[in-house]
Amino acid sequence: MDYGHDLLFGTFLTPSAANPRQVVQLTQLSEQLGYDLATFQDHPYQPRFLDTWTLMSYAAAATSTIQLAPNVTNLPLRPAPVLARAAASLDLLSGGRLNLGLGAGAFWDAIEAMGVPRLTAGESVEALSEAIDLIRELWAVGERGAVHGGDHYPVHGAKRGPAPAHEVPIWLGAYKPRMLRLTGRKADGWLPSLSYMQPGDLAVGNARIDDAAAAAGRHPGEVRRLLNISGGESAEQLVELALGDGMSAFIVSSDDPAMLERFAAETIPVVREAVAAERTRTGHTAPGRSARALAQRRDGIAYDDLPASLRETAVEPGDFGYRTVRSTYMRGGAPGLVLRPRDVGEVAEALAFARRHRHLPLGIRSAGHGISGRSTNDGGIVIDLGALSRIEVLDEATRRVRIEPGARWGEVARALEPHGWVISSGDYGGVGVGGLATAGGIGFLTREHGLTIDRMVAADVLLADGTVVRASAEENPDLFWAVRGAGANIGVVTAFEFEAMPVGELGWVQLAFDATDMADFVRGFGATMQASPRDVTLFAILAAGRGGQPPLAQVYGVVDQPDPDTIIERLQPFAQLAPLVGQSVQLSTYAAVMANATDATHDGQGEPRFRSGLLRTLDDAADAIAALIASGATPWFQIRSVGGAVADVAPDATAYAHRDAGFSVTAIGRGPVFDQLWDALATHFDGLYLSFESRTDPALVAQAFPPATLARLREVKRRYDPEPLFRDNFPVA
């Protein structure tokens, strides 16, 4: 019987305290010899042994590729809730290299001597079963609700996390019927030692595991079969154990370097070649996704029709990695399938798959930070472009740069800094290039260098029909026009070309004001900003007073000057607006300013409640803004300065047409008070910026694009996407 798993070879090392460095050196040797796995005995009551979990941490730091595992963890002396966090931590620190071997407990006299109450054989199995559930639940960071245990682990409300770096398999050291049945029901692997087995025991054990797995609704092949061996077995014996008894991992129990070298050189290649040849002859493969994962597939998606090139990286709802891709920065999502193409050809295949599923929502994601939350959905398809992240300088003389959509703006700033270049790009380094560069791009250098789209000189666009075309002023100019401001409607941009601008050191400004007279502050900020030189671009976040404190205005942004005196001179008019309660002005670089993002997984919850509007000035809207802030109905209200170089571009030059706007305002909130006060403020708007708008009312499109612009967009849409495929991100059709 062959369950089809890829073959693994490992070492089973003694954690001897007599020579602490030896076991680490043997782990390093195992890695150098090409072993897949290094495992360690776990006998915490043994005074002549190192602590196994401390050892594994040290061994992980001393190696880089080999997988690690306790063989097997003595569960009674490693309480499950703590073990779950220890295992997740080691997996994270090692880059996803941990496998968790568990045992119900043996040598009870020694265990009891360590202060742990003795359990009967039945109680030990019950405790192990409960531990498996609890460990997995503590790892399930994306799940909601409190964690509760059972009789052996009576936890109540324990918090989940951290999540391990990969789906850590749980292997059980099992011999007796109850343990074998538990293995079939819940474990990912069976890990006995051949020296403990009698002839026929492997077949009996497999049968019990298979029957229990089938009764639990699992495919028997979901349970990997591993075997501790002496290393003296012949290659022929191991081939028979692999093909006849289903063993797919052989772990050599030896601390002899010469023996490990000999086995790696003489036995492993022969076994691999013989098993591979037989599997090629029979076409035998592993079962694939587990029954649990398959049960979580969403209706309406032909998962089995997914092209082979996309299967390796695709993420389904039942996959371990789903929690890291389901949501965006602000919005909780539950897509039915997340495709993660690695090149333009795979993006085209992903789009073709989406065309065959036009009945489902489709999200295109570059980094998932988008405030609107449109790059996830419920039950649909998401095409995640994160793997397309190259940044390439095309021409030093013209400062032309080619950037793929999955790159993040913080990465772009770092890549351009050695050249002394910059592309204005929002205010957060974690934003993906693709989303911002097709919508507009209001950032810290906007007043000086324009929107992000104003530095674009060309784009490669994958159209709805699967063709890739180049868009520029000379090639497909109508498409180039549309991509700059409404790109999400037209196609998937697989690469942008920008003309960067020179930049040196600049002033990074953070000021805090007592804004007791909020309306007066807003008017003053607006007038001062519009009167400032273009090298000044400042934003403001306004908040109501709390705990007896006055309302606060936090002003931050950039003065693109390298001279401290000039920076201070530029800021003097702002310092007069209201009492300063905090200030920080420092020389910095644009890359340092944009290094404000983390690598944390996006874990948005629910629906974002962002609203957006564009204003020519702040004068007439100041009272309405002050009223909204004073109500306490919005925890976030931001004013972004536009104007300056943005207005140098003709309104009909790009699909972003509101070139006369001096300010973009955005707020988050909910409830009737917020809605009423926002509607009052909206009477002053002249357009809105869709990137900061989470509502999906079709009427918003008419506010975002003036009539002539919208009419032209619809004509371009009819030409390039006549049967709208791109319809889930503020569609113009």
QUIURPE-V150667 format. One record per backbone hydrogen bond with DSSP energy under -1.0 kcal/mol. NH is the residue of the N-H (numbers start at 1). CO is the residue of the C=O. Records with the same first field share a line. If there is no record, write none. Layout:
NH->CO  CO
This chain:
8->248
10->250
11->37
12->252
13->39
16->14
17->48
22->19
25->21
26->22
27->23
28->24
29->25
30->26
31->27
32->28
33->29
34->31
35->30
36->9
37->9
38->67
39->11
40->69
41->13
46->43
49->46
50->15
55->51
56->52
57->53
58->54
59->55
60->56
61->57
62->58
67->36
68->97
69->38
71->40
73->101
75->73  103
77->74
78->75
83->79
84->80
85->81
86->82
87->83
88->84
89->85
90->86
91->87
92->88
93->89
94->90
96->91
99->68
100->169
102->171
103->73
111->107
112->108
113->109
114->111
115->112
116->111
124->120
125->121
126->122
127->123
128->124
129->125
130->126
131->127
132->128
133->129
134->130
135->131
136->132
137->133
138->134
139->135
141->139
143->140
147->158
149->155
150->153
155->153
157->147
158->147
161->138
168->166
171->100
172->189
173->102
174->172
180->176
181->177
182->178
183->179
184->180
185->181
186->182
187->183
188->170
189->170
190->224
191->172
194->228
196->193
197->194
201->198
204->200
205->201
206->202
207->203
208->204
209->205
210->206
211->207
212->208
213->209
214->210
215->211
216->212
217->214
218->213
222->219
223->220
224->188
226->190
227->249
228->192
229->251
238->234
239->235
240->236
241->237
242->238
243->239
244->240
247->241
248->225
250->8
251->227
252->10
253->229
254->252
260->256
261->257
262->258
263->259
264->260
265->261
266->262
267->263
268->263
271->267
272->268
273->269
274->270
275->271
276->272
277->273
278->274
279->275
280->276
281->277
282->278
283->279
294->290
295->291
296->293
297->294
303->301
305->302
306->303
310->307
314->310
315->338
319->316
322->319
324->321
325->322
326->322
328->331
329->368
332->606
334->377
336->380
337->380
338->315
339->382
347->343
348->344
349->345
350->346
351->347
352->348
353->349
354->350
355->351
356->352
357->354
360->357
363->381
365->383
373->370
379->334
381->361
382->337
383->363
384->339
385->365
388->385
389->387
392->402
394->400
395->400
400->395
401->498
402->392
403->496
404->390
406->388
407->404
409->431
410->429
412->408
413->409
414->410
415->411
416->412
417->413
419->416
420->417
421->416
422->501
431->428
433->407
434->405
436->432
437->433
440->436
444->426
446->443
449->445
450->446
452->441
453->440
455->452
456->453
457->497
458->497
459->471
460->495
461->469
462->492
463->467
466->463
469->461
471->459
472->475
480->476
481->477
482->478
483->479
484->480
485->438  483
486->482
487->438
489->486
490->487
491->487
492->462
494->460
495->460
496->403
497->458
498->401
499->455
500->399
501->422
503->420
506->588
507->559
508->586
509->557
510->584
511->555
512->582
513->553
514->579
515->551
518->516
521->517
522->518
523->519
524->520
525->521
526->522
527->523
528->524
529->525
530->526
531->527
536->533
537->558
539->556
540->639
541->554
542->637
543->552
549->546
552->543
553->513
554->541
555->511
556->539
557->509
558->537
559->507
560->535
561->559
567->563
568->564
569->565
570->566
571->567
572->568
575->571
577->574
581->512
582->512
584->510
586->508
588->506
593->589
594->590
596->594
604->328
611->667
613->665
614->687
615->663
622->618
625->621
626->622
627->623
628->624
629->625
630->626
631->627
632->629
638->666
639->540
640->664
642->662
643->661
645->447
646->643
647->644
649->646
653->650
655->481
656->484
659->657
661->658
662->615
663->615
664->640
665->613
666->638
667->611
668->636
669->609
675->671
676->672
677->673
678->674
679->675
680->676
681->677
682->678
684->681
685->682
686->614
692->689
693->690
694->610
700->697
701->698
704->700
705->701
710->706
711->707
712->708
713->709
714->710
715->711
716->712
717->713
718->714
719->715
720->716
721->717
727->725
